[in-house]
Amino acid sequence: MYRRGHYDELPIFPARLGYEAAGIVEAVGAEVKGIDEGDIVSILPAFSLHQYATYGELIVVPAYTLQKHPSTLSFEEAASVWTSFLTMYGMVVDSAGLPPGQSVVITAASSSAGLAAIQVVNYLGGVSIAVTTTGRKRDALIKAGAMHVIAADEQDIAAEVLKITDNKGADIILDPVAGPLLLRLIEAVAFKGQIYIYGALSQESVQFPALELVRKMPVIRGYNAMDVLANPVKLQAAIQFINEGITREKLKPIIGRTFTFDKIVEATLFLEANTHTGKIVVTV
């Protein structure tokens, strides 16, 4: 989205690309504390793409973004942790405070963020309801931990959610798509339920059904991970939660496919085709 000019930051040429990465520290600045040459680290997505970027064999990033990652993760997995899991921590744990037993609808569920949401919801004892476009990803989502899967182009989302929740509706909905899908999600939300919009993959306009909103009184809010990344207290709590989940083998990024850096165009086209499940990683 950034590359195409559809992001909350617009490219300034010559523009750079890339947030997440993992690697070995080659050198540190004179005033850097707690990070040493040779440390194995991953990078928090806590900077402007106008300042830093990660598409490269040798990259420069601020020290505050570096995290020493658990030895149980490969470099590919470590490079895939933070954006997805920090975003889901922020919505599901910090904002919603999901209690055990509540139902959570997760759209674009086969994305890295969607898969992270499934894991976080399950970790907290919630009921994960994955929504994907067609049924061809159903088995992969079940394997990834989704308790229920709804194919949006083949099933009535609201009817299926009501069936799963004994006619209550979803307590929480996590949606990075928006557009026309939002109308269907409002039909599926519970009375005074919460809908989080954390993306705009559809890029189509959104229409709100006024009477349905008046009747159900849901909370609809926008969200991005800077809510956690810009707050040191929240960030440390999030990092601890994620690392504990990784240690307990409850949280782990799912890699859909890897490409070598010389195949970056192929990797980008593969991402845009939206046929994958999990994170796409480029190795150098």
ChimeraX attribute file (.defattr): number of C-alpha atoms within 10 A of each C-alpha:
attribute: neighborCount
match mode: 1-to-1
recipient: residues
	/A:1	12
	/A:2	15
	/A:3	12
	/A:4	8
	/A:5	11
	/A:6	13
	/A:7	12
	/A:8	8
	/A:9	13
	/A:10	15
	/A:11	17
	/A:12	10
	/A:13	7
	/A:14	6
	/A:15	14
	/A:16	17
	/A:17	14
	/A:18	13
	/A:19	20
	/A:20	20
	/A:21	27
	/A:22	24
	/A:23	20
	/A:24	15
	/A:25	18
	/A:26	13
	/A:27	12
	/A:28	14
	/A:29	10
	/A:30	6
	/A:31	6
	/A:32	11
	/A:33	10
	/A:34	8
	/A:35	18
	/A:36	14
	/A:37	10
	/A:38	11
	/A:39	17
	/A:40	20
	/A:41	21
	/A:42	26
	/A:43	26
	/A:44	23
	/A:45	20
	/A:46	21
	/A:47	17
	/A:48	10
	/A:49	19
	/A:50	15
	/A:51	11
	/A:52	18
	/A:53	20
	/A:54	18
	/A:55	18
	/A:56	14
	/A:57	9
	/A:58	11
	/A:59	13
	/A:60	14
	/A:61	16
	/A:62	15
	/A:63	16
	/A:64	14
	/A:65	15
	/A:66	21
	/A:67	18
	/A:68	15
	/A:69	21
	/A:70	14
	/A:71	10
	/A:72	12
	/A:73	16
	/A:74	12
	/A:75	19
	/A:76	22
	/A:77	19
	/A:78	25
	/A:79	25
	/A:80	27
	/A:81	29
	/A:82	26
	/A:83	21
	/A:84	19
	/A:85	27
	/A:86	27
	/A:87	23
	/A:88	27
	/A:89	26
	/A:90	22
	/A:91	27
	/A:92	23
	/A:93	18
	/A:94	15
	/A:95	13
	/A:96	15
	/A:97	12
	/A:98	20
	/A:99	13
	/A:100	13
	/A:101	14
	/A:102	16
	/A:103	25
	/A:104	27
	/A:105	30
	/A:106	26
	/A:107	27
	/A:108	21
	/A:109	30
	/A:110	28
	/A:111	23
	/A:112	23
	/A:113	27
	/A:114	28
	/A:115	29
	/A:116	28
	/A:117	30
	/A:118	28
	/A:119	24
	/A:120	25
	/A:121	28
	/A:122	20
	/A:123	16
	/A:124	17
	/A:125	15
	/A:126	20
	/A:127	23
	/A:128	24
	/A:129	27
	/A:130	28
	/A:131	26
	/A:132	23
	/A:133	17
	/A:134	13
	/A:135	17
	/A:136	11
	/A:137	19
	/A:138	21
	/A:139	12
	/A:140	14
	/A:141	25
	/A:142	14
	/A:143	10
	/A:144	18
	/A:145	17
	/A:146	25
	/A:147	15
	/A:148	17
	/A:149	22
	/A:150	24
	/A:151	19
	/A:152	20
	/A:153	12
	/A:154	11
	/A:155	13
	/A:156	13
	/A:157	20
	/A:158	21
	/A:159	14
	/A:160	19
	/A:161	26
	/A:162	17
	/A:163	12
	/A:164	16
	/A:165	16
	/A:166	8
	/A:167	14
	/A:168	16
	/A:169	26
	/A:170	29
	/A:171	23
	/A:172	25
	/A:173	25
	/A:174	26
	/A:175	25
	/A:176	22
	/A:177	18
	/A:178	22
	/A:179	15
	/A:180	15
	/A:181	17
	/A:182	19
	/A:183	16
	/A:184	14
	/A:185	21
	/A:186	23
	/A:187	19
	/A:188	26
	/A:189	27
	/A:190	23
	/A:191	16
	/A:192	16
	/A:193	19
	/A:194	21
	/A:195	26
	/A:196	21
	/A:197	19
	/A:198	19
	/A:199	16
	/A:200	16
	/A:201	14
	/A:202	13
	/A:203	12
	/A:204	12
	/A:205	9
	/A:206	13
	/A:207	12
	/A:208	11
	/A:209	12
	/A:210	8
	/A:211	9
	/A:212	13
	/A:213	16
	/A:214	9
	/A:215	10
	/A:216	15
	/A:217	15
	/A:218	19
	/A:219	14
	/A:220	15
	/A:221	10
	/A:222	12
	/A:223	18
	/A:224	17
	/A:225	21
	/A:226	15
	/A:227	16
	/A:228	22
	/A:229	22
	/A:230	12
	/A:231	10
	/A:232	10
	/A:233	10
	/A:234	16
	/A:235	19
	/A:236	13
	/A:237	14
	/A:238	23
	/A:239	17
	/A:240	12
	/A:241	18
	/A:242	21
	/A:243	18
	/A:244	13
	/A:245	16
	/A:246	18
	/A:247	15
	/A:248	11
	/A:249	11
	/A:250	15
	/A:251	23
	/A:252	23
	/A:253	23
	/A:254	20
	/A:255	16
	/A:256	15
	/A:257	16
	/A:258	14
	/A:259	16
	/A:260	12
	/A:261	16
	/A:262	11
	/A:263	12
	/A:264	15
	/A:265	11
	/A:266	13
	/A:267	19
	/A:268	13
	/A:269	10
	/A:270	14
	/A:271	16
	/A:272	11
	/A:273	9
	/A:274	11
	/A:275	13
	/A:276	17
	/A:277	22
	/A:278	23
	/A:279	24
	/A:280	20
	/A:281	21
	/A:282	20
	/A:283	18
	/A:284	11
